[in-house]
């Protein structure tokens, strides 16, 4: 038996096929992890550091790791340098059509390699928590793109650390 990485829908019936295991990026789980990292940073401070991303040699304190995870989640919804949003995948209509390209959908989960939205596209209950993360990126009254997203060291948390 082997365990393999599947970046999207489960390729196995072991977890109930498509009914239970729905991919590696879930907004509510990531939000809980980010909040926990912020709280642990308040306790451990700036001296406790871990490698992030793993294998990079870059050491960050837990608050900076929380910011990095937030940035990655936000970039799923923000336009990249090519003007495309990862959440829309390779859909020309959603990427290019002015009637669709700015109408973001809060998908149930996201492809682990591309960020493409998968599953139900109306998960405003849990995926909408990304709005709290996005709020920290955009200056008041300005549109935001992934290319404009600040680096982790430039971000100020929304609440006191």
PABATOR-848586 format. One record per residue (C-alpha): x, y, z; residue in one letter; chain; residue number from 1. Coordinates in steps of 0.05 Angstrom, whole numbers, plus 5000, padded with zeros to 4 digits. Each point is the difference from the previous one (the first is absolute). Layout:
<r><u>X</u><v>Y</v><w>Z</w><rest>a</rest><kette>A</kette><nr>NUM</nr></r>
...
This chain:
<r><u>5000</u><v>5000</v><w>5000</w><rest>x</rest><kette>A</kette><nr>1</nr></r>
<r><u>5025</u><v>5070</v><w>4985</w><rest>x</rest><kette>A</kette><nr>2</nr></r>
<r><u>4976</u><v>5069</v><w>5016</w><rest>x</rest><kette>A</kette><nr>3</nr></r>
<r><u>5007</u><v>5049</v><w>4943</w><rest>x</rest><kette>A</kette><nr>4</nr></r>
<r><u>4987</u><v>5075</v><w>4994</w><rest>x</rest><kette>A</kette><nr>5</nr></r>
<r><u>4939</u><v>5020</v><w>4961</w><rest>x</rest><kette>A</kette><nr>6</nr></r>
<r><u>4995</u><v>5076</v><w>4990</w><rest>x</rest><kette>A</kette><nr>7</nr></r>
<r><u>4925</u><v>5000</v><w>4985</w><rest>x</rest><kette>A</kette><nr>8</nr></r>
<r><u>4942</u><v>4952</v><w>5007</w><rest>x</rest><kette>A</kette><nr>9</nr></r>
<r><u>5015</u><v>4932</v><w>5031</w><rest>x</rest><kette>A</kette><nr>10</nr></r>
<r><u>5022</u><v>4947</v><w>4951</w><rest>x</rest><kette>A</kette><nr>11</nr></r>
<r><u>4980</u><v>4945</v><w>5050</w><rest>x</rest><kette>A</kette><nr>12</nr></r>
<r><u>4935</u><v>4972</v><w>5026</w><rest>x</rest><kette>A</kette><nr>13</nr></r>
<r><u>5032</u><v>4990</v><w>5069</w><rest>x</rest><kette>A</kette><nr>14</nr></r>
<r><u>4974</u><v>5066</v><w>5026</w><rest>x</rest><kette>A</kette><nr>15</nr></r>
<r><u>4931</u><v>4993</v><w>4969</w><rest>x</rest><kette>A</kette><nr>16</nr></r>
<r><u>5021</u><v>5020</v><w>4930</w><rest>x</rest><kette>A</kette><nr>17</nr></r>
<r><u>4983</u><v>5073</v><w>4987</w><rest>x</rest><kette>A</kette><nr>18</nr></r>
<r><u>4953</u><v>5004</v><w>5059</w><rest>x</rest><kette>A</kette><nr>19</nr></r>
<r><u>5050</u><v>5011</v><w>5056</w><rest>x</rest><kette>A</kette><nr>20</nr></r>
<r><u>5072</u><v>5014</v><w>4982</w><rest>x</rest><kette>A</kette><nr>21</nr></r>
<r><u>4997</u><v>5062</v><w>4957</w><rest>x</rest><kette>A</kette><nr>22</nr></r>
<r><u>5072</u><v>5024</v><w>4990</w><rest>x</rest><kette>A</kette><nr>23</nr></r>
<r><u>5057</u><v>5031</v><w>5038</w><rest>x</rest><kette>A</kette><nr>24</nr></r>
<r><u>4981</u><v>5074</v><w>5005</w><rest>x</rest><kette>A</kette><nr>25</nr></r>
<r><u>4941</u><v>5014</v><w>5046</w><rest>x</rest><kette>A</kette><nr>26</nr></r>
<r><u>4991</u><v>5073</v><w>5021</w><rest>x</rest><kette>A</kette><nr>27</nr></r>
<r><u>4971</u><v>4986</v><w>5070</w><rest>x</rest><kette>A</kette><nr>28</nr></r>
<r><u>5057</u><v>4953</v><w>5020</w><rest>x</rest><kette>A</kette><nr>29</nr></r>
<r><u>5052</u><v>5048</v><w>4974</w><rest>x</rest><kette>A</kette><nr>30</nr></r>
<r><u>4967</u><v>5058</v><w>5037</w><rest>x</rest><kette>A</kette><nr>31</nr></r>
<r><u>5003</u><v>4961</v><w>5065</w><rest>x</rest><kette>A</kette><nr>32</nr></r>
<r><u>5073</u><v>4984</v><w>4988</w><rest>x</rest><kette>A</kette><nr>33</nr></r>
<r><u>5016</u><v>5073</v><w>4986</w><rest>x</rest><kette>A</kette><nr>34</nr></r>
<r><u>4964</u><v>5023</v><w>5063</w><rest>x</rest><kette>A</kette><nr>35</nr></r>
<r><u>5036</u><v>4946</v><w>5041</w><rest>x</rest><kette>A</kette><nr>36</nr></r>
<r><u>5068</u><v>5021</v><w>4972</w><rest>x</rest><kette>A</kette><nr>37</nr></r>
<r><u>4985</u><v>5072</v><w>5019</w><rest>x</rest><kette>A</kette><nr>38</nr></r>
<r><u>4982</u><v>4980</v><w>5071</w><rest>x</rest><kette>A</kette><nr>39</nr></r>
<r><u>5061</u><v>4956</v><w>5007</w><rest>x</rest><kette>A</kette><nr>40</nr></r>
<r><u>5043</u><v>5058</v><w>4975</w><rest>x</rest><kette>A</kette><nr>41</nr></r>
<r><u>4972</u><v>5044</v><w>5055</w><rest>x</rest><kette>A</kette><nr>42</nr></r>
<r><u>5022</u><v>4947</v><w>5051</w><rest>x</rest><kette>A</kette><nr>43</nr></r>
<r><u>5068</u><v>4979</v><w>4970</w><rest>x</rest><kette>A</kette><nr>44</nr></r>
<r><u>5019</u><v>5068</v><w>4970</w><rest>x</rest><kette>A</kette><nr>45</nr></r>
<r><u>5049</u><v>5016</v><w>4944</w><rest>x</rest><kette>A</kette><nr>46</nr></r>
<r><u>5055</u><v>4954</v><w>5024</w><rest>x</rest><kette>A</kette><nr>47</nr></r>
<r><u>4963</u><v>4935</v><w>4985</w><rest>x</rest><kette>A</kette><nr>48</nr></r>
<r><u>5010</u><v>4987</v><w>4925</w><rest>x</rest><kette>A</kette><nr>49</nr></r>
<r><u>4985</u><v>4945</v><w>4951</w><rest>x</rest><kette>A</kette><nr>50</nr></r>
<r><u>5020</u><v>4988</v><w>4929</w><rest>x</rest><kette>A</kette><nr>51</nr></r>
<r><u>4948</u><v>5026</v><w>4951</w><rest>x</rest><kette>A</kette><nr>52</nr></r>
<r><u>4990</u><v>4975</v><w>4949</w><rest>x</rest><kette>A</kette><nr>53</nr></r>
<r><u>5031</u><v>4934</v><w>5019</w><rest>x</rest><kette>A</kette><nr>54</nr></r>
<r><u>5065</u><v>4989</v><w>4963</w><rest>x</rest><kette>A</kette><nr>55</nr></r>
<r><u>5011</u><v>5074</v><w>4985</w><rest>x</rest><kette>A</kette><nr>56</nr></r>
<r><u>5049</u><v>5015</v><w>5056</w><rest>x</rest><kette>A</kette><nr>57</nr></r>
<r><u>4958</u><v>5061</v><w>5018</w><rest>x</rest><kette>A</kette><nr>58</nr></r>
<r><u>4985</u><v>5005</v><w>5074</w><rest>x</rest><kette>A</kette><nr>59</nr></r>
<r><u>4937</u><v>5038</v><w>5020</w><rest>x</rest><kette>A</kette><nr>60</nr></r>
<r><u>4967</u><v>5011</v><w>5067</w><rest>x</rest><kette>A</kette><nr>61</nr></r>
<r><u>4929</u><v>4973</v><w>5007</w><rest>x</rest><kette>A</kette><nr>62</nr></r>
<r><u>4968</u><v>5067</v><w>4986</w><rest>x</rest><kette>A</kette><nr>63</nr></r>
<r><u>5037</u><v>5005</v><w>4934</w><rest>x</rest><kette>A</kette><nr>64</nr></r>
<r><u>4979</u><v>4929</v><w>4982</w><rest>x</rest><kette>A</kette><nr>65</nr></r>
<r><u>4928</u><v>5020</v><w>5013</w><rest>x</rest><kette>A</kette><nr>66</nr></r>
<r><u>5009</u><v>5060</v><w>4953</w><rest>x</rest><kette>A</kette><nr>67</nr></r>
<r><u>5032</u><v>4956</v><w>4947</w><rest>x</rest><kette>A</kette><nr>68</nr></r>
<r><u>4942</u><v>4950</v><w>5002</w><rest>x</rest><kette>A</kette><nr>69</nr></r>
<r><u>4951</u><v>5059</v><w>4997</w><rest>x</rest><kette>A</kette><nr>70</nr></r>
<r><u>5036</u><v>5028</v><w>4939</w><rest>x</rest><kette>A</kette><nr>71</nr></r>
<r><u>4997</u><v>4933</v><w>4965</w><rest>x</rest><kette>A</kette><nr>72</nr></r>
<r><u>4926</u><v>4992</v><w>5012</w><rest>x</rest><kette>A</kette><nr>73</nr></r>
<r><u>4986</u><v>5071</v><w>4977</w><rest>x</rest><kette>A</kette><nr>74</nr></r>
<r><u>5038</u><v>4989</v><w>4936</w><rest>x</rest><kette>A</kette><nr>75</nr></r>
<r><u>4950</u><v>4947</v><w>4980</w><rest>x</rest><kette>A</kette><nr>76</nr></r>
<r><u>4949</u><v>5057</v><w>4990</w><rest>x</rest><kette>A</kette><nr>77</nr></r>
<r><u>5046</u><v>5056</v><w>4977</w><rest>x</rest><kette>A</kette><nr>78</nr></r>
<r><u>5022</u><v>5013</v><w>4928</w><rest>x</rest><kette>A</kette><nr>79</nr></r>
<r><u>5071</u><v>4979</v><w>4984</w><rest>x</rest><kette>A</kette><nr>80</nr></r>
<r><u>5048</u><v>5037</v><w>4955</w><rest>x</rest><kette>A</kette><nr>81</nr></r>
<r><u>4964</u><v>4967</v><w>4940</w><rest>x</rest><kette>A</kette><nr>82</nr></r>
<r><u>4934</u><v>5030</v><w>5024</w><rest>x</rest><kette>A</kette><nr>83</nr></r>
<r><u>4970</u><v>4932</v><w>5017</w><rest>x</rest><kette>A</kette><nr>84</nr></r>
<r><u>4973</u><v>4976</v><w>5066</w><rest>x</rest><kette>A</kette><nr>85</nr></r>
<r><u>5021</u><v>4929</v><w>5021</w><rest>x</rest><kette>A</kette><nr>86</nr></r>
<r><u>4930</u><v>4987</v><w>5028</w><rest>x</rest><kette>A</kette><nr>87</nr></r>
<r><u>4973</u><v>5000</v><w>4928</w><rest>x</rest><kette>A</kette><nr>88</nr></r>
<r><u>5050</u><v>4949</v><w>4974</w><rest>x</rest><kette>A</kette><nr>89</nr></r>
<r><u>5002</u><v>4995</v><w>4924</w><rest>x</rest><kette>A</kette><nr>90</nr></r>
<r><u>4929</u><v>5025</v><w>4988</w><rest>x</rest><kette>A</kette><nr>91</nr></r>
<r><u>5005</u><v>5053</v><w>4945</w><rest>x</rest><kette>A</kette><nr>92</nr></r>
<r><u>4930</u><v>5027</v><w>5016</w><rest>x</rest><kette>A</kette><nr>93</nr></r>
<r><u>5016</u><v>5012</v><w>5074</w><rest>x</rest><kette>A</kette><nr>94</nr></r>
<r><u>5070</u><v>5026</v><w>4986</w><rest>x</rest><kette>A</kette><nr>95</nr></r>
<r><u>4986</u><v>5046</v><w>4941</w><rest>x</rest><kette>A</kette><nr>96</nr></r>
<r><u>4926</u><v>5018</v><w>4994</w><rest>x</rest><kette>A</kette><nr>97</nr></r>
<r><u>4986</u><v>5067</v><w>5035</w><rest>x</rest><kette>A</kette><nr>98</nr></r>
<r><u>4933</u><v>4973</v><w>5021</w><rest>x</rest><kette>A</kette><nr>99</nr></r>
<r><u>5032</u><v>4944</v><w>5041</w><rest>x</rest><kette>A</kette><nr>100</nr></r>
<r><u>5073</u><v>5015</v><w>5016</w><rest>x</rest><kette>A</kette><nr>101</nr></r>
<r><u>4986</u><v>5043</v><w>5061</w><rest>x</rest><kette>A</kette><nr>102</nr></r>
<r><u>4943</u><v>4957</v><w>5027</w><rest>x</rest><kette>A</kette><nr>103</nr></r>
<r><u>5038</u><v>4957</v><w>5050</w><rest>x</rest><kette>A</kette><nr>104</nr></r>
<r><u>4971</u><v>4934</v><w>5022</w><rest>x</rest><kette>A</kette><nr>105</nr></r>
<r><u>5015</u><v>4971</v><w>5068</w><rest>x</rest><kette>A</kette><nr>106</nr></r>
<r><u>5013</u><v>4927</v><w>4983</w><rest>x</rest><kette>A</kette><nr>107</nr></r>
<r><u>4996</u><v>4943</v><w>5049</w><rest>x</rest><kette>A</kette><nr>108</nr></r>
<r><u>5075</u><v>4984</v><w>4994</w><rest>x</rest><kette>A</kette><nr>109</nr></r>
<r><u>5058</u><v>5014</v><w>4954</w><rest>x</rest><kette>A</kette><nr>110</nr></r>
<r><u>5050</u><v>4962</v><w>4957</w><rest>x</rest><kette>A</kette><nr>111</nr></r>
<r><u>5065</u><v>4993</v><w>5039</w><rest>x</rest><kette>A</kette><nr>112</nr></r>
<r><u>5046</u><v>5015</v><w>4941</w><rest>x</rest><kette>A</kette><nr>113</nr></r>
<r><u>4961</u><v>5052</v><w>4960</w><rest>x</rest><kette>A</kette><nr>114</nr></r>
<r><u>4951</u><v>5031</v><w>5049</w><rest>x</rest><kette>A</kette><nr>115</nr></r>
<r><u>4942</u><v>4986</v><w>4952</w><rest>x</rest><kette>A</kette><nr>116</nr></r>
<r><u>4933</u><v>5000</v><w>5036</w><rest>x</rest><kette>A</kette><nr>117</nr></r>
<r><u>4969</u><v>4931</v><w>5007</w><rest>x</rest><kette>A</kette><nr>118</nr></r>
<r><u>4936</u><v>4971</v><w>5028</w><rest>x</rest><kette>A</kette><nr>119</nr></r>
<r><u>4939</u><v>5043</v><w>5015</w><rest>x</rest><kette>A</kette><nr>120</nr></r>
<r><u>5009</u><v>5072</v><w>4979</w><rest>x</rest><kette>A</kette><nr>121</nr></r>
<r><u>4953</u><v>5031</v><w>5052</w><rest>x</rest><kette>A</kette><nr>122</nr></r>
<r><u>5037</u><v>4988</v><w>5065</w><rest>x</rest><kette>A</kette><nr>123</nr></r>
<r><u>4992</u><v>5070</v><w>5026</w><rest>x</rest><kette>A</kette><nr>124</nr></r>
<r><u>4995</u><v>4973</v><w>5070</w><rest>x</rest><kette>A</kette><nr>125</nr></r>
<r><u>5070</u><v>4973</v><w>5008</w><rest>x</rest><kette>A</kette><nr>126</nr></r>
<r><u>5041</u><v>5022</v><w>4940</w><rest>x</rest><kette>A</kette><nr>127</nr></r>
<r><u>4978</u><v>5072</v><w>5010</w><rest>x</rest><kette>A</kette><nr>128</nr></r>
<r><u>5048</u><v>5003</v><w>5060</w><rest>x</rest><kette>A</kette><nr>129</nr></r>
<r><u>5053</u><v>5017</v><w>4947</w><rest>x</rest><kette>A</kette><nr>130</nr></r>
<r><u>4968</u><v>5070</v><w>5000</w><rest>x</rest><kette>A</kette><nr>131</nr></r>
<r><u>5031</u><v>5011</v><w>5069</w><rest>x</rest><kette>A</kette><nr>132</nr></r>
<r><u>5069</u><v>4983</v><w>4970</w><rest>x</rest><kette>A</kette><nr>133</nr></r>
<r><u>4989</u><v>5041</v><w>4937</w><rest>x</rest><kette>A</kette><nr>134</nr></r>
<r><u>4981</u><v>5061</v><w>5041</w><rest>x</rest><kette>A</kette><nr>135</nr></r>
<r><u>5071</u><v>5005</v><w>5025</w><rest>x</rest><kette>A</kette><nr>136</nr></r>
<r><u>5028</u><v>5006</v><w>4929</w><rest>x</rest><kette>A</kette><nr>137</nr></r>
<r><u>4962</u><v>5055</v><w>4966</w><rest>x</rest><kette>A</kette><nr>138</nr></r>
<r><u>5010</u><v>5073</v><w>5017</w><rest>x</rest><kette>A</kette><nr>139</nr></r>
<r><u>4933</u><v>5035</v><w>5008</w><rest>x</rest><kette>A</kette><nr>140</nr></r>
<r><u>4966</u><v>5014</v><w>4933</w><rest>x</rest><kette>A</kette><nr>141</nr></r>
<r><u>5052</u><v>4963</v><w>4958</w><rest>x</rest><kette>A</kette><nr>142</nr></r>
<r><u>4993</u><v>4936</v><w>4960</w><rest>x</rest><kette>A</kette><nr>143</nr></r>
<r><u>5050</u><v>4946</v><w>5018</w><rest>x</rest><kette>A</kette><nr>144</nr></r>
<r><u>5038</u><v>4950</v><w>4958</w><rest>x</rest><kette>A</kette><nr>145</nr></r>
<r><u>5045</u><v>4943</v><w>5020</w><rest>x</rest><kette>A</kette><nr>146</nr></r>
<r><u>5060</u><v>5037</v><w>4971</w><rest>x</rest><kette>A</kette><nr>147</nr></r>
<r><u>4984</u><v>5058</v><w>5048</w><rest>x</rest><kette>A</kette><nr>148</nr></r>
<r><u>4994</u><v>4955</v><w>5061</w><rest>x</rest><kette>A</kette><nr>149</nr></r>
<r><u>5052</u><v>5019</v><w>5051</w><rest>x</rest><kette>A</kette><nr>150</nr></r>
<r><u>5052</u><v>4953</v><w>5024</w><rest>x</rest><kette>A</kette><nr>151</nr></r>
<r><u>4988</u><v>4969</v><w>5070</w><rest>x</rest><kette>A</kette><nr>152</nr></r>
<r><u>5047</u><v>5050</v><w>5035</w><rest>x</rest><kette>A</kette><nr>153</nr></r>
<r><u>4959</u><v>5058</v><w>4972</w><rest>x</rest><kette>A</kette><nr>154</nr></r>
<r><u>4933</u><v>4977</v><w>5027</w><rest>x</rest><kette>A</kette><nr>155</nr></r>
<r><u>4968</u><v>5025</v><w>5063</w><rest>x</rest><kette>A</kette><nr>156</nr></r>
<r><u>4952</u><v>4952</v><w>5034</w><rest>x</rest><kette>A</kette><nr>157</nr></r>
<r><u>4927</u><v>5023</v><w>5005</w><rest>x</rest><kette>A</kette><nr>158</nr></r>
<r><u>5000</u><v>4991</v><w>5076</w><rest>x</rest><kette>A</kette><nr>159</nr></r>
<r><u>5053</u><v>5012</v><w>5051</w><rest>x</rest><kette>A</kette><nr>160</nr></r>
<r><u>5050</u><v>4944</v><w>5005</w><rest>x</rest><kette>A</kette><nr>161</nr></r>
